[in-house]
Amino acid sequence: MGKIWFFVCFLFLISCGTDHKRQWEVSSPSGNLHFHFIHENSRLYYLVTWTEGEERDTVVRKSPLGLVCLEQNYAAGLSFDSVSKIKKITEAYVMRSGKQRECFTEAYELTLYLRNLSGYPFLLTARAYNDGVAFRYELPGKEETSKHTVVSEQTGFYIPSGKAWMIRYDAVNEWAPAYEKDYKGAMPVGSSSPDSLGWALPALFHSGKYWMLVTEAGLDSSYCGIHLQQHAPDGLYLVRFPEENEGYGVMGSSRPISSLPFKTPWRVIVAGKTPGVMVETNLVYHLSAPCELADTSWIKPGKVSWSWWGDHESPCYESRLRKYIDLASRMKWEYSLIDAGWHAMKEGNIENVIRYAASKGVGILLWYNSGGPHNRVMNAGPRDLMHVDTIREREFERISRMGVKGVKVDFFQSDKQQMIKLYLDILKSAARYHLLVDFHGCTIPRGWSRTYPNLMTMEAVSGAEQYSWDTVFADNAQTHHTILPFTRNAIGPMDYTPVTFSHYNDKVHHKTTWAHELALTVVFESGLQHIAERAETFNHLPVYVLDFLRNVPAAWDETRFICGEPEKEIVLARRKGQVWYIAGLNGEKEGKVVKVDCSFIEKGKVTLIKDGTPPSTFSKDEFELKEKVFEIYLAPRGGFAGIIR
């Protein structure tokens, strides 16, 4: 990366030659991260730099900005109007679930006011945080009845050479797009997607001394979700809208259409000198709308027993479901999920199941198909209850009266604007009837859990269900698991459905150790943590493993990254009250020793559950935390989990 010697200032304006080149800068509170904007040849650009002492490194190179609307062009022919004073942004809020309960945000904000060739105003607001930068566009005005169609964004992310971890965007089919491709490992920055549909978000980059995660936040029903174009010449990644055939033609245009005034979602670049910044960041929440619910006391994160992974037919049989309700009761887990097919049970009925669960102190979550004509998953129900407002409200009122605590809604398969509206409408309806929500077959998190905290988790990941059929997934799971904390799970809750000790069948065998699987309950964050393992397996686990699974939280007060890199390993710690949970994963096929630095913990007794011999067993170690740094051996594809109290 080129280094630039510079004179530091918060805001500067330069006019030179006939280009009338103007530049502005807003810096993070720490003074390390700098967000630059350049108005040149009637176009707008940005770049991101990092300073140490008197040296400045380029983190993101000069990248294009702008919107092209059907009615007006806001990418070319832009003239400068004015610039705001730099404003300090501070905010404190509390999350009902997530990696950190009490959140505090501090940033500096700058707004540029421009006009296009027709004289229409165009605004860009930028923020610089200590762990990243963000910007969004705004079209002001009072033309509420006039619709404006955004044809394209000219937004780009020009990443210096280095490594990238990305997944390709899904082609439309019966089950997709659903962000369920695997991260295969590092590729050179600028690599083209293997198909024409481009790359999905979030996208992780490592360039020189810096790590970056590109994503978006604050998406509402006035816009669509974005991904990235197929080709990124020399590292320039450009924004792409959803595919036109998503939703089978019944969810409107792939181009967002809104009345004035409107603001786009935030375009977000998390940045730092270690990959741990991605693990600890709450930037997506900081940039999202505050909570809209007056009362959130009924929202309770928790662990969930789940019958479907081990027995796909179980939702149709009351006796099989009772085994998992009994498991949840015995383990003091809060919930049990009844997956697809419960509406047409072959033995018993759902009313009896709900009553039985209530007698055991277990809340029931029910599965629904989001379709509607927008998906073609016709053999999984109930369906046709979510996409029409009046029908959905009636159904939520009905199941709420029955005592149901939440819903899992599946098979959305589109990021179009009308689909984004459906997501948000479901969250609002569910909140009215005190129902928790888990989205599956869905888009990625974009901060909605702050605005609607009854959104406990979202899939958008290649998860443990893949063990049902995918041998390639099983072969690469350990690597996949060490990439997700820096990518998908960095931006919001992830319903991976961890803890699969047993093999799903004789054809697909998982290769990770049992201690690795146990560690996923801490490494992966999800407000509803679905435990996938069969009920029978718990009869044979050591008492100390059962105690760990009984007590491990599903929501956290604080998260600390300890060490690791994607594909290699990850070790982190999460706190609930005064108790720290630590966990680590080996992403490689060779054993290794990792150093666990707990210098942020004053004292306590350490209980570790580690790899045993053979890999389908555990070992236990206990000691006082006297030395703040200790070593742990991780078996090939291994892991550990522990408690410090």
C-alpha positions in Angstrom: 0.0 0.0 0.0 1.3 3.5 -0.8 2.1 5.7 2.1 1.3 9.4 2.0 2.9 12.0 4.2 0.2 14.5 5.2 -1.0 17.4 7.3 -3.8 16.2 9.5 -7.1 18.0 9.5 -10.7 17.2 10.0 -12.0 19.1 7.1 -10.2 20.6 4.1 -11.2 22.1 0.8 -8.9 22.3 -2.2 -9.7 24.0 -5.5 -7.1 23.5 -8.3 -7.0 24.0 -12.0 -10.0 23.8 -14.3 -11.2 20.6 -12.7 -12.4 22.5 -9.6 -11.3 19.5 -7.6 -12.6 19.6 -4.1 -11.8 17.3 -1.2 -13.2 16.8 2.3 -12.3 14.5 5.1 -14.0 13.2 8.2 -12.0 11.2 10.8 -12.8 8.7 13.4 -12.8 9.6 17.1 -9.5 7.8 17.6 -8.0 9.8 14.7 -6.7 6.6 13.0 -9.4 6.1 10.3 -10.0 8.8 7.7 -12.9 9.0 5.2 -12.1 11.2 2.2 -14.4 12.6 -0.5 -13.4 14.0 -3.8 -15.5 16.0 -6.2 -13.7 15.9 -9.6 -14.9 16.3 -13.2 -18.5 16.6 -11.9 -18.4 13.2 -10.2 -18.0 12.1 -6.6 -15.5 9.6 -5.2 -14.3 8.4 -1.8 -11.3 6.7 -0.3 -10.4 5.4 3.1 -7.0 5.8 4.8 -5.4 4.8 8.1 -2.8 6.9 10.0 -0.1 5.9 12.4 2.1 8.8 13.5 2.9 10.8 10.4 2.3 7.9 7.9 -0.9 7.3 6.1 -1.9 4.0 4.4 -4.6 3.5 1.8 -7.3 1.1 3.0 -9.8 1.6 0.2 -8.7 3.2 -3.0 -10.5 6.0 -4.8 -13.9 4.6 -5.5 -17.0 5.8 -7.4 -20.2 7.1 -5.9 -23.6 8.0 -7.2 -27.2 7.0 -8.1 -28.8 6.8 -11.5 -32.6 7.2 -11.4 -35.0 6.7 -14.2 -36.0 10.4 -13.7 -32.6 11.9 -12.9 -28.9 11.2 -13.0 -27.1 11.7 -9.7 -23.8 10.1 -10.7 -22.5 12.5 -13.4 -22.8 16.2 -13.9 -22.8 16.9 -10.1 -22.0 20.4 -8.9 -21.0 21.2 -5.4 -23.4 23.2 -3.3 -22.3 23.1 0.4 -20.8 21.0 3.1 -22.0 20.6 6.7 -20.0 21.2 9.8 -18.6 18.0 11.2 -21.0 16.6 13.8 -20.2 14.3 16.7 -22.6 11.3 16.9 -23.0 9.6 20.3 -25.7 7.0 21.2 -26.3 4.4 23.8 -28.8 1.5 23.5 -29.5 -1.9 24.8 -29.9 -5.1 22.7 -32.2 -7.9 23.8 -29.9 -10.4 22.1 -26.6 -10.3 20.3 -22.9 -10.2 20.9 -23.1 -7.2 23.3 -26.0 -6.1 25.5 -25.1 -2.5 26.2 -23.9 -0.7 23.1 -22.3 2.7 22.9 -21.5 4.4 19.6 -19.3 7.3 18.8 -18.6 8.8 15.4 -18.1 11.9 13.4 -20.5 12.8 10.6 -20.2 14.9 7.5 -22.9 15.7 4.9 -22.2 16.9 1.3 -24.8 18.8 -0.6 -24.7 18.6 -4.4 -26.9 19.2 -7.4 -27.3 17.4 -10.6 -27.4 18.9 -14.1 -31.2 19.6 -13.7 -30.6 21.4 -10.4 -32.1 18.6 -8.2 -30.4 18.2 -4.8 -28.4 15.1 -4.0 -26.9 14.5 -0.5 -24.3 12.1 0.8 -23.9 11.6 4.5 -20.7 9.9 5.8 -19.7 8.7 9.2 -16.3 7.6 10.6 -16.2 5.3 13.6 -13.2 3.8 15.3 -14.0 0.4 13.6 -15.2 1.4 10.2 -16.9 3.9 7.9 -20.3 4.2 6.3 -22.2 6.4 3.9 -25.6 6.7 2.4 -27.3 8.8 -0.3 -30.4 11.0 0.2 -32.8 12.5 -2.3 -34.6 15.3 -0.4 -37.8 16.9 -1.4 -41.5 17.0 -0.7 -42.8 15.1 -3.7 -44.6 12.4 -1.7 -46.8 11.5 -4.6 -44.0 11.3 -7.2 -42.3 7.9 -7.5 -38.5 7.7 -8.2 -37.0 4.6 -9.6 -33.3 3.9 -8.9 -31.9 2.2 -12.1 -28.5 1.5 -10.7 -26.0 2.5 -8.0 -22.5 3.6 -9.2 -21.2 2.7 -5.7 -17.9 0.9 -5.8 -15.4 -0.6 -3.3 -11.8 -0.4 -4.8 -9.9 -2.8 -2.6 -6.0 -2.9 -2.8 -4.4 -6.2 -3.6 -4.6 -9.0 -1.1 -7.0 -11.8 -0.1 -10.8 -12.1 -0.2 -13.3 -14.4 1.4 -16.6 -14.3 -0.4 -19.5 -16.5 -1.5 -21.3 -16.3 -4.8 -24.8 -15.0 -5.1 -27.4 -17.7 -5.7 -29.2 -18.3 -8.9 -33.0 -18.5 -8.6 -34.3 -22.0 -8.1 -36.7 -23.7 -5.8 -34.5 -23.0 -2.7 -32.5 -19.9 -3.7 -31.2 -17.3 -3.5 -30.6 -17.9 0.2 -27.0 -17.1 1.0 -26.2 -20.8 1.5 -23.1 -21.3 -0.5 -19.9 -22.2 1.2 -16.9 -20.0 1.8 -14.2 -22.1 0.0 -11.2 -20.2 1.2 -9.1 -17.2 0.4 -8.9 -15.9 -3.2 -7.0 -13.0 -4.7 -8.8 -9.6 -4.4 -10.5 -8.9 -7.8 -11.4 -12.5 -8.5 -14.5 -12.9 -10.6 -17.5 -14.8 -9.3 -17.8 -18.2 -11.0 -21.2 -17.3 -12.4 -22.8 -14.1 -13.8 -24.8 -13.3 -10.7 -21.9 -11.9 -8.8 -20.8 -12.0 -5.2 -23.0 -11.9 -2.0 -22.4 -9.7 1.0 -20.7 -9.6 3.5 -17.3 -9.7 1.8 -14.1 -10.0 3.8 -10.7 -8.6 2.6 -7.2 -8.7 3.9 -4.9 -6.2 2.2 -1.4 -5.4 3.7 -1.9 -4.6 7.4 -5.6 -4.1 7.2 -8.8 -6.2 7.3 -12.1 -4.9 5.8 -15.6 -6.3 5.8 -18.1 -4.8 3.2 -21.8 -5.0 4.0 -24.9 -2.8 4.4 -27.1 -1.6 7.3 -30.4 0.2 7.9 -32.3 -1.4 5.0 -36.0 -0.7 5.1 -38.9 -1.1 2.7 -37.9 1.9 0.6 -35.0 0.0 -1.0 -33.8 -3.4 -2.1 -30.9 -5.5 -0.8 -27.7 -5.3 -2.7 -24.8 -7.6 -3.7 -21.8 -7.2 -5.9 -21.1 -7.5 -9.6 -19.5 -10.6 -11.1 -16.3 -8.9 -12.1 -14.0 -6.7 -10.0 -11.2 -5.5 -12.3 -8.1 -4.6 -10.3 -10.2 -5.0 -7.1 -13.0 -2.6 -8.0 -16.3 -4.2 -6.7 -19.5 -2.5 -7.9 -22.9 -2.7 -6.4 -25.6 -4.9 -8.1 -29.3 -5.0 -7.5 -31.4 -8.3 -7.1 -32.0 -10.4 -10.1 -35.2 -9.6 -12.1 -36.5 -13.2 -11.9 -36.3 -13.4 -8.1 -39.8 -14.0 -6.6 -41.0 -15.5 -10.0 -42.2 -12.1 -11.1 -44.7 -11.5 -8.3 -42.5 -9.3 -6.0 -42.2 -6.3 -8.3 -39.1 -4.8 -9.9 -35.5 -5.5 -8.9 -35.1 -1.7 -9.0 -36.2 0.2 -5.9 -39.1 2.6 -6.3 -39.7 5.3 -3.6 -41.3 8.6 -3.1 -39.3 11.6 -2.1 -37.7 12.2 0.3 -35.8 8.9 0.8 -32.5 7.7 2.0 -30.6 4.6 0.9 -29.3 2.0 3.3 -25.9 2.6 4.7 -22.9 1.2 2.7 -20.6 -0.1 5.4 -16.9 -0.9 5.5 -15.7 -2.3 8.8 -11.9 -1.8 9.0 -9.1 -2.5 11.4 -5.6 -4.0 11.8 -6.8 -7.3 13.1 -9.5 -9.7 12.0 -10.9 -9.4 15.5 -12.4 -6.1 14.7 -14.9 -8.0 12.5 -15.8 -10.3 15.3 -16.3 -7.6 17.9 -18.0 -4.9 15.7 -21.6 -3.7 16.2 -21.4 -1.2 13.4 -24.4 -2.7 11.6 -26.5 -2.1 14.6 -25.1 1.4 15.2 -26.3 2.3 11.8 -29.8 0.9 12.1 -33.0 2.5 13.3 -33.7 2.4 17.0 -36.1 0.0 18.6 -39.7 0.6 17.6 -41.3 -1.6 20.3 -42.5 0.1 23.5 -42.3 -3.1 25.5 -39.5 -5.7 25.0 -39.7 -7.4 28.3 -41.4 -10.5 26.7 -38.5 -11.0 24.3 -36.4 -13.8 25.8 -33.5 -15.4 24.0 -32.9 -19.1 24.6 -31.7 -22.5 23.5 -34.0 -24.7 21.4 -34.4 -28.4 21.0 -35.0 -29.3 17.3 -36.3 -32.7 16.1 -36.1 -32.2 12.4 -32.3 -32.5 12.0 -32.3 -36.1 13.3 -35.7 -37.1 12.1 -37.2 -35.1 9.1 -40.6 -36.8 9.6 -40.9 -36.0 13.3 -43.1 -32.8 13.0 -45.9 -35.1 11.8 -45.8 -37.3 14.9 -46.7 -36.1 18.4 -44.8 -38.9 20.2 -41.6 -38.0 18.4 -42.0 -34.3 19.2 -42.6 -35.1 22.9 -39.0 -36.6 23.1 -37.6 -33.2 22.1 -39.9 -31.3 24.5 -38.7 -33.7 27.2 -35.1 -33.0 26.2 -35.6 -29.2 26.4 -37.3 -29.6 29.8 -34.5 -31.8 31.2 -31.8 -29.4 29.9 -33.7 -26.4 31.1 -33.8 -25.0 27.6 -36.4 -22.4 26.9 -37.9 -23.6 23.6 -38.6 -26.5 21.2 -39.1 -26.0 17.5 -41.8 -27.8 15.5 -40.6 -27.7 11.9 -42.4 -28.1 8.6 -45.4 -30.5 8.4 -47.0 -29.9 11.8 -50.2 -28.6 10.1 -50.9 -32.1 8.8 -49.9 -34.4 11.6 -50.3 -38.2 11.1 -50.3 -38.9 14.8 -51.8 -36.5 17.5 -52.3 -32.8 16.9 -50.5 -29.6 17.4 -52.8 -28.4 20.2 -51.8 -31.4 22.3 -48.1 -30.8 21.6 -48.4 -27.2 22.7 -50.3 -28.1 25.9 -47.8 -30.8 26.7 -44.9 -28.4 26.2 -46.5 -25.9 28.5 -46.9 -28.5 31.2 -43.1 -29.0 30.9 -42.2 -25.3 31.0 -41.1 -25.3 27.4 -42.2 -22.7 24.8 -43.1 -23.9 21.3 -41.9 -22.3 18.1 -43.8 -23.1 14.8 -42.4 -23.3 11.3 -44.1 -21.5 8.3 -43.5 -21.3 4.6 -43.4 -17.6 3.6 -45.2 -18.3 0.3 -47.4 -17.2 -1.4 -46.8 -17.2 -5.1 -43.2 -15.8 -4.6 -41.8 -19.3 -4.0 -42.4 -22.7 -5.4 -41.8 -24.9 -2.4 -45.2 -26.4 -2.5 -44.6 -29.6 -0.5 -43.6 -27.9 2.8 -46.3 -26.3 4.9 -48.2 -24.6 6.3 -48.0 -22.0 3.5 -50.2 -19.2 2.2 -50.5 -17.7 5.7 -47.7 -15.1 5.7 -47.8 -13.0 2.5 -51.2 -11.4 3.0 -51.5 -9.0 5.9 -55.0 -9.9 7.1 -54.4 -13.7 6.9 -51.0 -13.3 8.7 -52.5 -11.2 11.5 -55.3 -13.7 12.0 -52.9 -16.6 12.1 -50.5 -14.9 14.6 -53.4 -14.0 16.8 -54.6 -17.6 16.7 -51.3 -19.2 17.7 -50.5 -16.6 20.3 -53.7 -17.5 22.1 -52.6 -21.1 21.9 -49.5 -20.2 23.8 -47.0 -20.4 20.9 -43.9 -18.3 21.6 -42.4 -17.7 18.2 -42.3 -18.6 14.5 -39.7 -19.8 12.0 -40.6 -18.4 8.6 -38.8 -20.0 5.6 -38.2 -19.8 1.8 -38.1 -16.0 1.0 -35.4 -16.3 -1.7 -35.3 -12.7 -2.9 -33.8 -9.3 -1.9 -36.2 -7.3 -3.9 -37.8 -4.3 -2.3 -41.2 -5.9 -2.0 -39.7 -8.9 -0.2 -37.9 -6.6 2.2 -41.3 -5.1 3.0 -42.6 -8.6 3.7 -39.8 -9.3 6.1 -40.5 -6.2 8.0 -44.3 -6.7 7.9 -43.9 -10.1 9.5 -41.7 -8.7 12.2 -44.3 -6.0 13.0 -47.2 -8.4 13.0 -45.3 -10.9 15.2 -44.4 -8.2 17.7 -48.1 -7.3 18.1 -48.7 -10.8 19.3 -45.5 -11.2 21.3 -44.0 -13.8 18.9 -40.3 -14.3 18.4 -39.1 -14.6 14.8 -36.5 -16.8 13.1 -36.1 -16.2 9.3 -34.8 -19.1 7.1 -34.1 -19.3 3.4 -33.6 -15.6 3.8 -31.4 -12.6 3.3 -28.5 -11.6 5.5 -28.9 -9.5 8.7 -28.9 -5.7 8.1 -29.6 -4.4 11.6 -33.3 -5.3 12.0 -32.7 -7.0 15.4 -32.1 -3.5 16.8 -35.3 -2.0 15.3 -37.4 -5.1 15.9 -35.7 -7.1 18.7 -38.2 -9.9 18.4 -36.0 -10.9 15.4 -33.8 -13.4 17.2 -31.9 -15.0 14.4 -31.6 -15.5 10.6 -30.2 -18.4 8.6 -28.5 -17.0 5.4 -25.7 -19.6 6.0 -24.7 -23.1 4.9 -25.5 -24.7 8.2 -25.7 -28.1 9.9 -28.6 -29.2 7.9 -26.1 -29.8 5.1 -24.9 -32.9 6.9 -28.2 -34.5 5.8 -26.9 -34.7 2.2 -23.6 -32.9 1.4 -20.4 -34.9 1.8 -18.3 -31.9 0.5 -19.7 -29.8 3.3 -18.8 -32.4 5.8 -15.2 -32.6 4.5 -14.7 -28.8 4.7 -16.8 -27.9 7.7 -13.9 -27.1 10.0 -12.6 -24.5 7.6 -16.1 -23.1 7.0 -16.6 -22.7 10.8 -13.5 -20.6 11.2 -14.5 -18.2 8.3 -18.1 -17.5 9.5 -17.2 -15.6 12.7 -15.3 -13.0 10.6 -17.9 -12.8 7.8 -21.6 -13.9 8.1 -21.8 -14.0 12.0 -20.0 -10.7 12.2 -23.0 -8.8 10.9 -25.8 -10.3 13.0 -27.3 -13.5 14.5 -26.7 -16.7 12.6 -29.0 -19.8 12.8 -26.4 -22.4 11.9 -28.0 -24.9 14.3 -24.9 -26.2 15.9 -24.0 -29.3 17.9 -24.1 -32.4 15.7 -22.1 -35.0 17.5 -23.6 -38.0 15.7 -23.4 -38.7 11.9 -26.6 -37.9 10.1 -26.5 -41.1 8.2 -24.1 -43.7 6.8 -23.4 -41.6 3.7 -22.5 -38.3 5.4 -20.1 -38.4 8.3 -19.0 -35.2 10.0 -15.2 -34.9 10.5 -15.0 -32.4 13.3 -14.3 -33.5 16.8 -17.1 -33.5 19.4 -15.3 -30.8 21.4 -15.3 -28.7 18.1 -19.1 -29.2 17.9 -19.6 -28.2 21.5 -17.5 -25.0 21.0 -19.9 -23.8 18.2 -22.5 -22.9 20.9 -20.1 -20.1 22.0 -18.4 -19.2 18.7 -21.6 -18.9 16.8 -24.0 -16.2 18.1 -27.8 -16.6 17.7 -30.6 -15.3 19.9 -32.4 -18.6 19.4 -29.6 -21.3 19.5 -31.1 -24.4 17.9 -29.3 -27.5 19.2 -29.4 -30.0 16.3 -28.4 -33.2 17.9 -30.7 -36.2 18.4 -32.4 -36.5 21.8 -31.0 -40.0 22.3 -27.4 -38.8 22.2 -27.8 -36.7 25.3 -28.3 -39.9 27.3 -24.6 -40.8 26.8 -22.9 -37.5 27.2 -20.6 -36.8 30.3 -22.3 -34.8 33.1 -19.9 -31.9 32.6 -20.8 -31.6 28.9 -24.6 -31.7 29.8 -24.0 -29.0 32.4 -22.2 -26.9 29.8 -25.1 -27.3 27.3 -27.6 -26.6 30.0 -26.0 -23.3 31.1 -24.4 -21.8 28.0 -26.3 -18.6 27.2 -27.9 -17.6 23.8 -27.3 -13.9 24.3 -24.3 -12.1 25.5 -23.2 -9.0 27.5 -19.8 -8.7 25.9 -17.6 -10.4 23.3 -13.8 -10.4 23.1 -11.7 -11.7 20.2 -8.6 -13.5 21.5 -6.8 -14.9 18.4 -7.2 -16.4 15.0 -7.6 -15.9 11.3 -10.1 -17.2 8.7 -9.4 -20.9 7.7 -6.8 -21.3 10.5 -8.4 -21.0 13.9 -10.5 -18.8 16.1 -10.5 -18.3 19.9 -13.0 -15.9 21.5 -14.6 -15.2 24.8 -18.2 -14.1 25.6 -19.4 -12.8 28.9 -22.8 -13.2 30.6 -23.0 -11.4 33.9 -19.8 -12.3 35.8 -19.2 -15.5 33.9 -16.9 -15.8 30.9 -17.4 -18.5 28.3 -14.4 -19.2 26.1 -14.2 -21.4 23.0 -11.9 -22.2 20.1 -12.0 -24.0 16.8 -9.2 -25.5 14.7 -9.9 -24.9 11.0 -7.2 -27.1 9.8 -6.6 -30.9 9.4 -3.4 -30.8 11.5 -3.3 -30.4 15.3 -1.9 -27.2 16.8 -1.3 -25.4 20.0 -3.0 -22.0 20.5 -2.2 -19.4 23.1 -5.3 -18.1 25.0 -4.8 -14.6 26.4 -7.3 -13.9 29.2 -5.6 -10.8 30.5 -8.9 -9.0 30.3 -10.3 -11.3 33.0 -9.1 -10.5 36.6 -9.4 -13.9 38.2 -11.5 -17.1 38.3 -11.6 -20.8 38.1 -11.1 -22.2 34.6 -13.0 -25.3 33.4 -12.1 -26.5 29.9 -13.7 -29.2 27.8 -11.2 -30.3 25.2 -10.7 -32.9 22.5 -10.6 -36.4 23.8 -9.2 -39.6 22.2 -11.0 -40.8 20.1 -12.4 -37.5 18.6 -15.9 -38.6 19.7 -15.0 -38.1 23.3 -14.1 -35.2 25.6 -11.4 -34.4 28.2 -11.8 -32.0 31.1 -9.2 -29.7 32.7 -9.6 -27.4 35.7 -7.3 -24.8 37.1 -7.1 -21.3 38.7 -6.5 -18.4 36.3 -3.2 -17.3 37.7 -1.3 -17.1 34.4 -3.2 -14.9 32.1 -1.9 -16.7 29.0 -2.2 -20.4 28.8 -1.9 -22.9 26.0 -4.4 -25.5 24.6 -3.8 -28.2 22.2 -6.4 -28.5 19.4 -6.7 -31.8 17.7 -7.1 -31.9 13.9 -10.5 -30.3 13.1 -10.7 -30.0 16.9 -11.8 -27.4 19.4 -12.5 -26.6 23.0 -15.1 -24.8 25.2 -14.8 -23.5 28.7 -16.0 -21.4 31.5 -14.2 -18.9 33.7 -16.1 -17.9 36.9 
